[in-house]
Amino acid sequence: MAVQRTSYRGCLLGLAVGDAMGYTVDSRSWQEIREDYGPNGLLGYDLVNGYADVTSYTQIAAFTCNGLLFGLTRGQMLGKMAPFIQYIALSSREWAASQRAWGRPSKCYCWLLRKSELCTRRCMDTRMLDTLNRQRPGTLETPVNNFDSPAGITSAIGVGLFYNPDRMEQAEVDLLGAEAVALTQGSPTAFLAGAVLAHMISRLLDNPKASLKAVTLEAVEAMKEQFGHQYSQAFEVATAIRHAITYAESPGLNPVDVMERLSCNDGARVLAGAVYACLAAREDFDTAMILAVNHSGRSAAVGAIAGAILGLRLGEEALPDFYLECLEPAETLRELADDLYTGCPMEKGNKLFDLDWDYKYLGGGH
């Protein structure tokens, strides 16, 4: 099945919608949410000055895409490139620089650093900034901390969207998804969830109509096979996601009770919560968003992942206008999604020259 531009756009825009909706109630108890928004909880954006604010979950995913396209462009134009994880590390550090008022780099590699709507300081875990401001980022072999929060998990969405069978094998995508999260989150439960998420996004991109349950179970099995011999936590991650699928297939359960039971506070359980929200809502975008954010856990992270999955599957045109018209970075995310869809149009030695692409992915927006 041919990959569609609308899938890329839907994924990044859906991610931003879920992130912005969940940001309002993130880490607040279900009781507090009901006290503020009524017995059914939050049912849409709680706008600030007419805008829906995105957080680091959207920012990190976007900067990951930017870094990967920068690396791809260097490879095609210069005939040489570093491993892709190094470009993700570079773009992540540039994002971290965008979050502070001092020490902005005079030369930058990411054109997104010049887009204020993706650089506003809304980091959902400031420990991630401390990690990225160090000289050495984390790796699977040498983690720099034991953080298991979902702070960096959406970088795996950027990795999944970058997938192209001519560019890398599926196992390489899954590994890169884990490595991207491990830059800031050293706990295996966090970065193994990144491997599962990158696998899911890449497979759904290839076939948006595939069974979400089947793709999720395939991703879990692939993660266990690739990483289970080294990390016992692979089975913990798999169990959390399998429980989510079982709950979604169990009639009569109260969805809010299930979300509370899933305890969406670390990377693995946030992913489990997003899978549950998508399946329990029968992939209805509105219903899934409401499910994804109304609980006592990390609402913005669950909303972002659920929004990315359903946005990819349904396409941009299925996302209601009222979600997109007040989403400040919508146009920038569309542009980035289109760049992922087309890929670098230039190669070393050919006569085709794209000034805009050169400006963004060789000049860093200079």
WODAZI-V445590 format. One record per residue. N is the residue number from 1. SS is DSSP state (a for helix, b for strand, c for the rest). Layout:
N&SS  N&SS
This chain:
1&c  2&c  3&c  4&c  5&a  6&a  7&a  8&a  9&a  10&a  11&a  12&a  13&a  14&a  15&a  16&a  17&a  18&a  19&a  20&a  21&a  22&a  23&a  24&c  25&c  26&c  27&c  28&c  29&c  30&a  31&a  32&a  33&a  34&a  35&a  36&a  37&a  38&c  39&c  40&c  41&c  42&c  43&c  44&c  45&c  46&c  47&c  48&b  49&c  50&c  51&b  52&b  53&c  54&c  55&c  56&a  57&a  58&a  59&a  60&a  61&a  62&a  63&a  64&a  65&a  66&a  67&a  68&a  69&a  70&a  71&a  72&a  73&a  74&a  75&a  76&a  77&a  78&a  79&c  80&c  81&c  82&c  83&c  84&a  85&a  86&a  87&a  88&a  89&a  90&a  91&a  92&a  93&a  94&a  95&a  96&a  97&a  98&a  99&c  100&c  101&c  102&c  103&c  104&c  105&c  106&c  107&c  108&c  109&c  110&c  111&a  112&a  113&a  114&a  115&c  116&a  117&a  118&a  119&c  120&c  121&c  122&c  123&c  124&c  125&c  126&a  127&a  128&a  129&a  130&a  131&a  132&a  133&c  134&c  135&c  136&c  137&c  138&c  139&c  140&c  141&c  142&c  143&c  144&c  145&c  146&c  147&c  148&c  149&c  150&c  151&c  152&c  153&c  154&c  155&a  156&a  157&a  158&a  159&a  160&a  161&a  162&c  163&c  164&c  165&c  166&c  167&c  168&c  169&c  170&a  171&a  172&a  173&a  174&a  175&a  176&a  177&a  178&a  179&a  180&a  181&a  182&a  183&c  184&c  185&c  186&c  187&c  188&a  189&a  190&a  191&a  192&a  193&a  194&a  195&a  196&a  197&a  198&a  199&a  200&a  201&a  202&a  203&a  204&a  205&a  206&a  207&c  208&c  209&c  210&c  211&c  212&a  213&a  214&a  215&a  216&a  217&a  218&a  219&a  220&a  221&a  222&a  223&a  224&a  225&a  226&a  227&a  228&c  229&c  230&c  231&c  232&c  233&a  234&a  235&a  236&a  237&a  238&a  239&a  240&a  241&a  242&a  243&a  244&a  245&a  246&a  247&a  248&a  249&c  250&c  251&c  252&c  253&c  254&c  255&a  256&a  257&a  258&a  259&a  260&a  261&a  262&a  263&c  264&c  265&c  266&c  267&a  268&a  269&a  270&a  271&a  272&a  273&a  274&a  275&a  276&a  277&a  278&a  279&a  280&a  281&c  282&c  283&c  284&c  285&a  286&a  287&a  288&a  289&a  290&a  291&a  292&a  293&a  294&c  295&c  296&c  297&c  298&c  299&a  300&a  301&a  302&a  303&a  304&a  305&a  306&a  307&a  308&a  309&a  310&a  311&a  312&a  313&a  314&a  315&c  316&a  317&a  318&a  319&c  320&c  321&a  322&a  323&a  324&a  325&c  326&c  327&b  328&c  329&c  330&a  331&a  332&a  333&a  334&a  335&a  336&a  337&a  338&a  339&a  340&a  341&a  342&a  343&c  344&c  345&c  346&c  347&c  348&c  349&c  350&c  351&c  352&c  353&c  354&c  355&a  356&a  357&a  358&a  359&a  360&a  361&a  362&c  363&c  364&c  365&c  366&c
